[in-house]
Structure formats: structure tokens, C-alpha cells
Amino acid sequence: MSAPTIRIARDPAADVWSVEESDGPGLGAEAATADALIARLPVIVADLRDEGGPVPVGIVIG
């Protein structure tokens, strides 16, 4: 299975970074910093796919 591409963006009103768009169905997450969100995404994607460990993801910040 190919690595999903995930676009993250900062929501200034809520003061969080979140998944803005993804080609991985059902993916939603947020964190206080972009680095914290990026660190969580491989594990979240693996959980959604029922895989045993973190999987590669393509991150687009924008």
C-alpha cells in the first residue's frame, strides 16, 4: 500500500496544527506544533490501516 499524502496547516483561531487534507480516509488529528503532529501521523496511519508499526507518510505543510 502506498504512503498517503497529508496536508497539515495551522489554525490560528484555535492555535493548533491539524490535518487539512489527506488521501487516507478517516484521517484526522491535531497538535500544538507542526513537529508534534508530524511525529504522530505515521502511528495514526498505521492504526487506521491495522498495520503493526508506523508507516511512511508524505507531509505537505501549507
PDB file of N, CA, C, O and CB in Angstrom:
ATOM      1  N   MET A   1       0.850  -1.174   0.000  1.00  0.00           N
ATOM      2  CA  MET A   1       0.000   0.000   0.000  1.00  0.00           C
ATOM      3  C   MET A   1       0.897   1.239   0.000  1.00  0.00           C
ATOM      4  O   MET A   1       1.884   1.291   0.733  1.00  0.00           O
ATOM      5  CB  MET A   1      -0.967  -0.003   1.227  1.00  0.00           C
ATOM      6  N   SER A   2       0.559   2.222  -0.810  1.00  0.00           N
ATOM      7  CA  SER A   2       1.397   3.415  -0.928  1.00  0.00           C
ATOM      8  C   SER A   2       1.213   4.347   0.281  1.00  0.00           C
ATOM      9  O   SER A   2       0.214   4.295   0.999  1.00  0.00           O
ATOM     10  CB  SER A   2       1.066   4.168  -2.232  1.00  0.00           C
ATOM     11  N   ALA A   3       2.213   5.186   0.464  1.00  0.00           N
ATOM     12  CA  ALA A   3       2.171   6.145   1.564  1.00  0.00           C
ATOM     13  C   ALA A   3       1.175   7.252   1.241  1.00  0.00           C
ATOM     14  O   ALA A   3       1.209   7.813   0.146  1.00  0.00           O
ATOM     15  CB  ALA A   3       3.577   6.738   1.834  1.00  0.00           C
ATOM     16  N   PRO A   4       0.289   7.570   2.181  1.00  0.00           N
ATOM     17  CA  PRO A   4      -0.660   8.650   1.924  1.00  0.00           C
ATOM     18  C   PRO A   4       0.035  10.007   1.953  1.00  0.00           C
ATOM     19  O   PRO A   4       1.038  10.190   2.642  1.00  0.00           O
ATOM     20  CB  PRO A   4      -1.796   8.618   2.950  1.00  0.00           C
ATOM     21  N   THR A   5      -0.505  10.940   1.206  1.00  0.00           N
ATOM     22  CA  THR A   5      -0.048  12.329   1.267  1.00  0.00           C
ATOM     23  C   THR A   5      -0.995  13.083   2.176  1.00  0.00           C
ATOM     24  O   THR A   5      -2.214  13.007   2.023  1.00  0.00           O
ATOM     25  CB  THR A   5       0.016  12.987  -0.156  1.00  0.00           C
ATOM     26  N   ILE A   6      -0.427  13.809   3.121  1.00  0.00           N
ATOM     27  CA  ILE A   6      -1.216  14.505   4.136  1.00  0.00           C
ATOM     28  C   ILE A   6      -0.820  15.969   4.148  1.00  0.00           C
ATOM     29  O   ILE A   6       0.363  16.295   4.257  1.00  0.00           O
ATOM     30  CB  ILE A   6      -1.017  13.869   5.540  1.00  0.00           C
ATOM     31  N   ARG A   7      -1.791  16.844   4.039  1.00  0.00           N
ATOM     32  CA  ARG A   7      -1.535  18.286   4.122  1.00  0.00           C
ATOM     33  C   ARG A   7      -1.942  18.750   5.517  1.00  0.00           C
ATOM     34  O   ARG A   7      -3.066  18.522   5.964  1.00  0.00           O
ATOM     35  CB  ARG A   7      -2.320  19.082   3.002  1.00  0.00           C
ATOM     36  N   ILE A   8      -0.993  19.410   6.197  1.00  0.00           N
ATOM     37  CA  ILE A   8      -1.291  19.959   7.512  1.00  0.00           C
ATOM     38  C   ILE A   8      -1.234  21.482   7.442  1.00  0.00           C
ATOM     39  O   ILE A   8      -0.526  22.048   6.610  1.00  0.00           O
ATOM     40  CB  ILE A   8      -0.303  19.416   8.578  1.00  0.00           C
ATOM     41  N   ALA A   9      -1.973  22.126   8.308  1.00  0.00           N
ATOM     42  CA  ALA A   9      -1.998  23.583   8.349  1.00  0.00           C
ATOM     43  C   ALA A   9      -2.272  24.043   9.780  1.00  0.00           C
ATOM     44  O   ALA A   9      -2.836  23.309  10.591  1.00  0.00           O
ATOM     45  CB  ALA A   9      -3.068  24.149   7.373  1.00  0.00           C
ATOM     46  N   ARG A  10      -1.865  25.253  10.060  1.00  0.00           N
ATOM     47  CA  ARG A  10      -2.104  25.846  11.381  1.00  0.00           C
ATOM     48  C   ARG A  10      -3.434  26.582  11.362  1.00  0.00           C
ATOM     49  O   ARG A  10      -3.732  27.339  10.438  1.00  0.00           O
ATOM     50  CB  ARG A  10      -0.947  26.811  11.785  1.00  0.00           C
ATOM     51  N   ASP A  11      -4.215  26.349  12.384  1.00  0.00           N
ATOM     52  CA  ASP A  11      -5.472  27.084  12.571  1.00  0.00           C
ATOM     53  C   ASP A  11      -5.185  28.168  13.609  1.00  0.00           C
ATOM     54  O   ASP A  11      -5.126  27.874  14.803  1.00  0.00           O
ATOM     55  CB  ASP A  11      -6.668  26.124  13.031  1.00  0.00           C
ATOM     56  N   PRO A  12      -5.006  29.409  13.172  1.00  0.00           N
ATOM     57  CA  PRO A  12      -4.640  30.463  14.130  1.00  0.00           C
ATOM     58  C   PRO A  12      -5.721  30.745  15.170  1.00  0.00           C
ATOM     59  O   PRO A  12      -5.410  31.142  16.293  1.00  0.00           O
ATOM     60  CB  PRO A  12      -4.330  31.734  13.388  1.00  0.00           C
ATOM     61  N   ALA A  13      -6.969  30.546  14.811  1.00  0.00           N
ATOM     62  CA  ALA A  13      -8.050  30.797  15.769  1.00  0.00           C
ATOM     63  C   ALA A  13      -8.014  29.805  16.916  1.00  0.00           C
ATOM     64  O   ALA A  13      -8.235  30.174  18.069  1.00  0.00           O
ATOM     65  CB  ALA A  13      -9.406  30.734  15.074  1.00  0.00           C
ATOM     66  N   ALA A  14      -7.736  28.549  16.606  1.00  0.00           N
ATOM     67  CA  ALA A  14      -7.675  27.506  17.639  1.00  0.00           C
ATOM     68  C   ALA A  14      -6.264  27.322  18.183  1.00  0.00           C
ATOM     69  O   ALA A  14      -6.075  26.640  19.190  1.00  0.00           O
ATOM     70  CB  ALA A  14      -8.185  26.184  17.081  1.00  0.00           C
ATOM     71  N   ASP A  15      -5.258  27.928  17.520  1.00  0.00           N
ATOM     72  CA  ASP A  15      -3.856  27.820  17.903  1.00  0.00           C
ATOM     73  C   ASP A  15      -3.380  26.370  17.928  1.00  0.00           C
ATOM     74  O   ASP A  15      -2.708  25.942  18.867  1.00  0.00           O
ATOM     75  CB  ASP A  15      -3.639  28.458  19.262  1.00  0.00           C
ATOM     76  N   VAL A  16      -3.739  25.615  16.877  1.00  0.00           N
ATOM     77  CA  VAL A  16      -3.288  24.230  16.726  1.00  0.00           C
ATOM     78  C   VAL A  16      -2.934  23.965  15.265  1.00  0.00           C
ATOM     79  O   VAL A  16      -3.353  24.688  14.361  1.00  0.00           O
ATOM     80  CB  VAL A  16      -4.380  23.233  17.213  1.00  0.00           C
ATOM     81  N   TRP A  17      -2.152  22.910  15.061  1.00  0.00           N
ATOM     82  CA  TRP A  17      -1.876  22.371  13.736  1.00  0.00           C
ATOM     83  C   TRP A  17      -2.786  21.177  13.546  1.00  0.00           C
ATOM     84  O   TRP A  17      -2.979  20.394  14.476  1.00  0.00           O
ATOM     85  CB  TRP A  17      -0.366  21.977  13.564  1.00  0.00           C
ATOM     86  N   SER A  18      -3.352  21.022  12.351  1.00  0.00           N
ATOM     87  CA  SER A  18      -4.254  19.895  12.118  1.00  0.00           C
ATOM     88  C   SER A  18      -4.132  19.387  10.690  1.00  0.00           C
ATOM     89  O   SER A  18      -3.573  20.052   9.818  1.00  0.00           O
ATOM     90  CB  SER A  18      -5.701  20.295  12.410  1.00  0.00           C
ATOM     91  N   VAL A  19      -4.672  18.185  10.475  1.00  0.00           N
ATOM     92  CA  VAL A  19      -4.731  17.618   9.130  1.00  0.00           C
ATOM     93  C   VAL A  19      -5.792  18.402   8.376  1.00  0.00           C
ATOM     94  O   VAL A  19      -6.961  18.428   8.762  1.00  0.00           O
ATOM     95  CB  VAL A  19      -5.054  16.067   9.150  1.00  0.00           C
ATOM     96  N   GLU A  20      -5.365  19.038   7.296  1.00  0.00           N
ATOM     97  CA  GLU A  20      -6.273  19.832   6.482  1.00  0.00           C
ATOM     98  C   GLU A  20      -6.872  18.989   5.353  1.00  0.00           C
ATOM     99  O   GLU A  20      -8.040  19.142   4.995  1.00  0.00           O
ATOM    100  CB  GLU A  20      -5.543  21.052   5.907  1.00  0.00           C
ATOM    101  N   GLU A  21      -6.041  18.095   4.800  1.00  0.00           N
ATOM    102  CA  GLU A  21      -6.469  17.254   3.687  1.00  0.00           C
ATOM    103  C   GLU A  21      -5.601  16.004   3.661  1.00  0.00           C
ATOM    104  O   GLU A  21      -4.415  16.057   3.987  1.00  0.00           O
ATOM    105  CB  GLU A  21      -6.382  18.021   2.331  1.00  0.00           C
ATOM    106  N   SER A  22      -6.198  14.879   3.273  1.00  0.00           N
ATOM    107  CA  SER A  22      -5.452  13.638   3.209  1.00  0.00           C
ATOM    108  C   SER A  22      -6.088  12.696   2.209  1.00  0.00           C
ATOM    109  O   SER A  22      -7.308  12.673   2.044  1.00  0.00           O
ATOM    110  CB  SER A  22      -5.373  12.983   4.584  1.00  0.00           C
ATOM    111  N   ASP A  23      -5.242  11.914   1.537  1.00  0.00           N
ATOM    112  CA  ASP A  23      -5.803  10.883   0.674  1.00  0.00           C
ATOM    113  C   ASP A  23      -5.969   9.567   1.434  1.00  0.00           C
ATOM    114  O   ASP A  23      -6.308   8.539   0.848  1.00  0.00           O
ATOM    115  CB  ASP A  23      -4.914  10.677  -0.559  1.00  0.00           C
ATOM    116  N   GLY A  24      -5.725   9.612   2.751  1.00  0.00           N
ATOM    117  CA  GLY A  24      -6.003   8.486   3.632  1.00  0.00           C
ATOM    118  C   GLY A  24      -7.365   8.682   4.270  1.00  0.00           C
ATOM    119  O   GLY A  24      -7.549   9.639   5.022  1.00  0.00           O
ATOM    120  N   PRO A  25      -8.326   7.813   3.999  1.00  0.00           N
ATOM    121  CA  PRO A  25      -9.676   8.010   4.532  1.00  0.00           C
ATOM    122  C   PRO A  25      -9.728   7.963   6.062  1.00  0.00           C
ATOM    123  O   PRO A  25      -9.067   7.140   6.696  1.00  0.00           O
ATOM    124  CB  PRO A  25     -10.604   6.959   3.964  1.00  0.00           C
ATOM    125  N   GLY A  26     -10.521   8.856   6.632  1.00  0.00           N
ATOM    126  CA  GLY A  26     -10.750   8.857   8.073  1.00  0.00           C
ATOM    127  C   GLY A  26      -9.648   9.468   8.892  1.00  0.00           C
ATOM    128  O   GLY A  26      -9.669   9.363  10.118  1.00  0.00           O
ATOM    129  N   LEU A  27      -8.679  10.106   8.257  1.00  0.00           N
ATOM    130  CA  LEU A  27      -7.538  10.641   8.995  1.00  0.00           C
ATOM    131  C   LEU A  27      -7.840  12.039   9.504  1.00  0.00           C
ATOM    132  O   LEU A  27      -8.143  12.943   8.725  1.00  0.00           O
ATOM    133  CB  LEU A  27      -6.284  10.656   8.116  1.00  0.00           C
ATOM    134  N   GLY A  28      -7.756  12.208  10.807  1.00  0.00           N
ATOM    135  CA  GLY A  28      -7.933  13.498  11.439  1.00  0.00           C
ATOM    136  C   GLY A  28      -7.084  13.550  12.689  1.00  0.00           C
ATOM    137  O   GLY A  28      -7.096  12.615  13.490  1.00  0.00           O
ATOM    138  N   ALA A  29      -6.349  14.631  12.865  1.00  0.00           N
ATOM    139  CA  ALA A  29      -5.513  14.770  14.064  1.00  0.00           C
ATOM    140  C   ALA A  29      -5.135  16.232  14.209  1.00  0.00           C
ATOM    141  O   ALA A  29      -5.180  17.003  13.249  1.00  0.00           O
ATOM    142  CB  ALA A  29      -4.232  13.865  13.984  1.00  0.00           C
ATOM    143  N   GLU A  30      -4.764  16.598  15.424  1.00  0.00           N
ATOM    144  CA  GLU A  30      -4.264  17.939  15.678  1.00  0.00           C
ATOM    145  C   GLU A  30      -3.250  17.887  16.807  1.00  0.00           C
ATOM    146  O   GLU A  30      -3.232  16.954  17.610  1.00  0.00           O
ATOM    147  CB  GLU A  30      -5.418  18.907  16.020  1.00  0.00           C
ATOM    148  N   ALA A  31      -2.401  18.916  16.850  1.00  0.00           N
ATOM    149  CA  ALA A  31      -1.383  19.015  17.893  1.00  0.00           C
ATOM    150  C   ALA A  31      -0.983  20.478  18.039  1.00  0.00           C
ATOM    151  O   ALA A  31      -1.289  21.307  17.182  1.00  0.00           O
ATOM    152  CB  ALA A  31      -0.140  18.124  17.560  1.00  0.00           C
ATOM    153  N   ALA A  32      -0.305  20.776  19.120  1.00  0.00           N
ATOM    154  CA  ALA A  32       0.089  22.157  19.410  1.00  0.00           C
ATOM    155  C   ALA A  32       1.151  22.676  18.440  1.00  0.00           C
ATOM    156  O   ALA A  32       1.199  23.875  18.168  1.00  0.00           O
ATOM    157  CB  ALA A  32       0.606  22.259  20.835  1.00  0.00           C
ATOM    158  N   THR A  33       2.007  21.788  17.912  1.00  0.00           N
ATOM    159  CA  THR A  33       3.054  22.204  16.982  1.00  0.00           C
ATOM    160  C   THR A  33       3.040  21.309  15.745  1.00  0.00           C
ATOM    161  O   THR A  33       2.527  20.190  15.775  1.00  0.00           O
ATOM    162  CB  THR A  33       4.441  22.162  17.666  1.00  0.00           C
ATOM    163  N   ALA A  34       3.612  21.823  14.658  1.00  0.00           N
ATOM    164  CA  ALA A  34       3.721  21.026  13.432  1.00  0.00           C
ATOM    165  C   ALA A  34       4.583  19.796  13.683  1.00  0.00           C
ATOM    166  O   ALA A  34       4.244  18.702  13.231  1.00  0.00           O
ATOM    167  CB  ALA A  34       4.314  21.870  12.278  1.00  0.00           C
ATOM    168  N   ASP A  35       5.692  19.961  14.398  1.00  0.00           N
ATOM    169  CA  ASP A  35       6.575  18.819  14.676  1.00  0.00           C
ATOM    170  C   ASP A  35       5.857  17.728  15.459  1.00  0.00           C
ATOM    171  O   ASP A  35       6.036  16.543  15.179  1.00  0.00           O
ATOM    172  CB  ASP A  35       7.809  19.280  15.451  1.00  0.00           C
ATOM    173  N   ALA A  36       5.053  18.116  16.427  1.00  0.00           N
ATOM    174  CA  ALA A  36       4.319  17.126  17.219  1.00  0.00           C
ATOM    175  C   ALA A  36       3.300  16.390  16.359  1.00  0.00           C
ATOM    176  O   ALA A  36       3.129  15.180  16.503  1.00  0.00           O
ATOM    177  CB  ALA A  36       3.618  17.799  18.406  1.00  0.00           C
ATOM    178  N   LEU A  37       2.627  17.103  15.474  1.00  0.00           N
ATOM    179  CA  LEU A  37       1.652  16.461  14.591  1.00  0.00           C
ATOM    180  C   LEU A  37       2.345  15.527  13.610  1.00  0.00           C
ATOM    181  O   LEU A  37       1.890  14.403  13.398  1.00  0.00           O
ATOM    182  CB  LEU A  37       0.836  17.515  13.830  1.00  0.00           C
ATOM    183  N   ILE A  38       3.439  15.980  13.009  1.00  0.00           N
ATOM    184  CA  ILE A  38       4.179  15.146  12.067  1.00  0.00           C
ATOM    185  C   ILE A  38       4.676  13.869  12.733  1.00  0.00           C
ATOM    186  O   ILE A  38       4.665  12.805  12.114  1.00  0.00           O
ATOM    187  CB  ILE A  38       5.355  15.924  11.481  1.00  0.00           C
ATOM    188  N   ALA A  39       5.105  13.960  13.970  1.00  0.00           N
ATOM    189  CA  ALA A  39       5.589  12.782  14.699  1.00  0.00           C
ATOM    190  C   ALA A  39       4.476  11.766  14.942  1.00  0.00           C
ATOM    191  O   ALA A  39       4.738  10.564  14.970  1.00  0.00           O
ATOM    192  CB  ALA A  39       6.200  13.204  16.031  1.00  0.00           C
ATOM    193  N   ARG A  40       3.243  12.228  15.116  1.00  0.00           N
ATOM    194  CA  ARG A  40       2.116  11.335  15.410  1.00  0.00           C
ATOM    195  C   ARG A  40       1.539  10.652  14.176  1.00  0.00           C
ATOM    196  O   ARG A  40       0.988   9.555  14.273  1.00  0.00           O
ATOM    197  CB  ARG A  40       1.029  12.106  16.097  1.00  0.00           C
ATOM    198  N   LEU A  41       1.663  11.296  13.016  1.00  0.00           N
ATOM    199  CA  LEU A  41       0.953  10.817  11.828  1.00  0.00           C
ATOM    200  C   LEU A  41       1.304   9.397  11.379  1.00  0.00           C
ATOM    201  O   LEU A  41       0.387   8.651  11.036  1.00  0.00           O
ATOM    202  CB  LEU A  41       1.217  11.743  10.710  1.00  0.00           C
ATOM    203  N   PRO A  42       2.580   8.973  11.359  1.00  0.00           N
ATOM    204  CA  PRO A  42       2.858   7.593  10.940  1.00  0.00           C
ATOM    205  C   PRO A  42       2.165   6.540  11.817  1.00  0.00           C
ATOM    206  O   PRO A  42       1.738   5.497  11.322  1.00  0.00           O
ATOM    207  CB  PRO A  42       4.354   7.350  10.957  1.00  0.00           C
ATOM    208  N   VAL A  43       2.058   6.818  13.105  1.00  0.00           N
ATOM    209  CA  VAL A  43       1.399   5.881  14.024  1.00  0.00           C
ATOM    210  C   VAL A  43      -0.113   5.884  13.797  1.00  0.00           C
ATOM    211  O   VAL A  43      -0.746   4.828  13.800  1.00  0.00           O
ATOM    212  CB  VAL A  43       1.720   6.244  15.497  1.00  0.00           C
ATOM    213  N   ILE A  44      -0.685   7.062  13.602  1.00  0.00           N
ATOM    214  CA  ILE A  44      -2.126   7.165  13.355  1.00  0.00           C
ATOM    215  C   ILE A  44      -2.503   6.445  12.064  1.00  0.00           C
ATOM    216  O   ILE A  44      -3.493   5.715  12.020  1.00  0.00           O
ATOM    217  CB  ILE A  44      -2.560   8.643  13.286  1.00  0.00           C
ATOM    218  N   VAL A  45      -1.710   6.654  11.016  1.00  0.00           N
ATOM    219  CA  VAL A  45      -1.981   5.991   9.731  1.00  0.00           C
ATOM    220  C   VAL A  45      -1.890   4.477   9.888  1.00  0.00           C
ATOM    221  O   VAL A  45      -2.727   3.750   9.354  1.00  0.00           O
ATOM    222  CB  VAL A  45      -0.990   6.475   8.642  1.00  0.00           C
ATOM    223  N   ALA A  46      -0.886   3.997  10.614  1.00  0.00           N
ATOM    224  CA  ALA A  46      -0.751   2.556  10.842  1.00  0.00           C
ATOM    225  C   ALA A  46      -1.967   2.003  11.576  1.00  0.00           C
ATOM    226  O   ALA A  46      -2.456   0.925  11.239  1.00  0.00           O
ATOM    227  CB  ALA A  46       0.527   2.255  11.641  1.00  0.00           C
ATOM    228  N   ASP A  47      -2.459   2.729  12.571  1.00  0.00           N
ATOM    229  CA  ASP A  47      -3.649   2.287  13.308  1.00  0.00           C
ATOM    230  C   ASP A  47      -4.860   2.211  12.387  1.00  0.00           C
ATOM    231  O   ASP A  47      -5.640   1.262  12.462  1.00  0.00           O
ATOM    232  CB  ASP A  47      -3.940   3.236  14.483  1.00  0.00           C
ATOM    233  N   LEU A  48      -5.018   3.202  11.522  1.00  0.00           N
ATOM    234  CA  LEU A  48      -6.156   3.199  10.601  1.00  0.00           C
ATOM    235  C   LEU A  48      -6.078   2.045   9.609  1.00  0.00           C
ATOM    236  O   LEU A  48      -7.105   1.523   9.173  1.00  0.00           O
ATOM    237  CB  LEU A  48      -6.227   4.520   9.849  1.00  0.00           C
ATOM    238  N   ARG A  49      -4.871   1.654   9.258  1.00  0.00           N
ATOM    239  CA  ARG A  49      -4.675   0.563   8.303  1.00  0.00           C
ATOM    240  C   ARG A  49      -4.543  -0.800   8.976  1.00  0.00           C
ATOM    241  O   ARG A  49      -4.397  -1.817   8.298  1.00  0.00           O
ATOM    242  CB  ARG A  49      -3.448   0.831   7.466  1.00  0.00           C
ATOM    243  N   ASP A  50      -4.592  -0.825  10.291  1.00  0.00           N
ATOM    244  CA  ASP A  50      -4.390  -2.062  11.058  1.00  0.00           C
ATOM    245  C   ASP A  50      -3.040  -2.699  10.760  1.00  0.00           C
ATOM    246  O   ASP A  50      -2.940  -3.917  10.612  1.00  0.00           O
ATOM    247  CB  ASP A  50      -5.504  -3.059  10.756  1.00  0.00           C
ATOM    248  N   GLU A  51      -1.994  -1.865  10.674  1.00  0.00           N
ATOM    249  CA  GLU A  51      -0.643  -2.355  10.458  1.00  0.00           C
ATOM    250  C   GLU A  51       0.102  -2.357  11.776  1.00  0.00           C
ATOM    251  O   GLU A  51      -0.276  -1.658  12.716  1.00  0.00           O
ATOM    252  CB  GLU A  51       0.098  -1.500   9.412  1.00  0.00           C
ATOM    253  N   GLY A  52       1.162  -3.145  11.841  1.00  0.00           N
ATOM    254  CA  GLY A  52       1.868  -3.367  13.088  1.00  0.00           C
ATOM    255  C   GLY A  52       2.723  -2.234  13.609  1.00  0.00           C
ATOM    256  O   GLY A  52       3.008  -2.212  14.807  1.00  0.00           O
ATOM    257  N   GLY A  53       3.142  -1.312  12.807  1.00  0.00           N
ATOM    258  CA  GLY A  53       4.022  -0.241  13.261  1.00  0.00           C
ATOM    259  C   GLY A  53       3.853   0.983  12.396  1.00  0.00           C
ATOM    260  O   GLY A  53       3.045   0.987  11.467  1.00  0.00           O
ATOM    261  N   PRO A  54       4.609   2.023  12.694  1.00  0.00           N
ATOM    262  CA  PRO A  54       4.491   3.260  11.920  1.00  0.00           C
ATOM    263  C   PRO A  54       4.717   3.021  10.426  1.00  0.00           C
ATOM    264  O   PRO A  54       5.532   2.183  10.040  1.00  0.00           O
ATOM    265  CB  PRO A  54       5.486   4.297  12.435  1.00  0.00           C
ATOM    266  N   VAL A  55       4.012   3.741   9.620  1.00  0.00           N
ATOM    267  CA  VAL A  55       4.162   3.634   8.166  1.00  0.00           C
ATOM    268  C   VAL A  55       4.616   4.980   7.609  1.00  0.00           C
ATOM    269  O   VAL A  55       4.366   6.020   8.219  1.00  0.00           O
ATOM    270  CB  VAL A  55       2.825   3.183   7.495  1.00  0.00           C
ATOM    271  N   PRO A  56       5.280   4.969   6.459  1.00  0.00           N
ATOM    272  CA  PRO A  56       5.710   6.245   5.877  1.00  0.00           C
ATOM    273  C   PRO A  56       4.529   7.076   5.411  1.00  0.00           C
ATOM    274  O   PRO A  56       3.528   6.546   4.930  1.00  0.00           O
ATOM    275  CB  PRO A  56       6.659   6.002   4.711  1.00  0.00           C
ATOM    276  N   VAL A  57       4.659   8.373   5.560  1.00  0.00           N
ATOM    277  CA  VAL A  57       3.633   9.308   5.087  1.00  0.00           C
ATOM    278  C   VAL A  57       4.338  10.453   4.379  1.00  0.00           C
ATOM    279  O   VAL A  57       5.481  10.777   4.699  1.00  0.00           O
ATOM    280  CB  VAL A  57       2.739   9.839   6.269  1.00  0.00           C
ATOM    281  N   GLY A  58       3.663  11.058   3.426  1.00  0.00           N
ATOM    282  CA  GLY A  58       4.158  12.267   2.780  1.00  0.00           C
ATOM    283  C   GLY A  58       3.464  13.461   3.397  1.00  0.00           C
ATOM    284  O   GLY A  58       2.236  13.545   3.386  1.00  0.00           O
ATOM    285  N   ILE A  59       4.243  14.388   3.935  1.00  0.00           N
ATOM    286  CA  ILE A  59       3.685  15.555   4.618  1.00  0.00           C
ATOM    287  C   ILE A  59       3.862  16.799   3.756  1.00  0.00           C
ATOM    288  O   ILE A  59       4.947  17.064   3.238  1.00  0.00           O
ATOM    289  CB  ILE A  59       4.354  15.755   5.998  1.00  0.00           C
ATOM    290  N   VAL A  60       2.782  17.552   3.614  1.00  0.00           N
ATOM    291  CA  VAL A  60       2.815  18.847   2.933  1.00  0.00           C
ATOM    292  C   VAL A  60       2.346  19.879   3.945  1.00  0.00           C
ATOM    293  O   VAL A  60       1.256  19.760   4.505  1.00  0.00           O
ATOM    294  CB  VAL A  60       1.914  18.859   1.625  1.00  0.00           C
ATOM    295  N   ILE A  61       3.172  20.893   4.178  1.00  0.00           N
ATOM    296  CA  ILE A  61       2.791  21.940   5.114  1.00  0.00           C
ATOM    297  C   ILE A  61       2.286  23.125   4.303  1.00  0.00           C
ATOM    298  O   ILE A  61       2.966  23.626   3.407  1.00  0.00           O
ATOM    299  CB  ILE A  61       3.990  22.350   6.041  1.00  0.00           C
ATOM    300  N   GLY A  62       1.085  23.554   4.638  1.00  0.00           N
ATOM    301  CA  GLY A  62       0.553  24.666   3.874  1.00  0.00           C
ATOM    302  C   GLY A  62      -0.745  25.070   4.321  1.00  0.00           C
ATOM    303  O   GLY A  62      -1.326  26.004   3.768  1.00  0.00           O
TER     304      GLY A  62
END
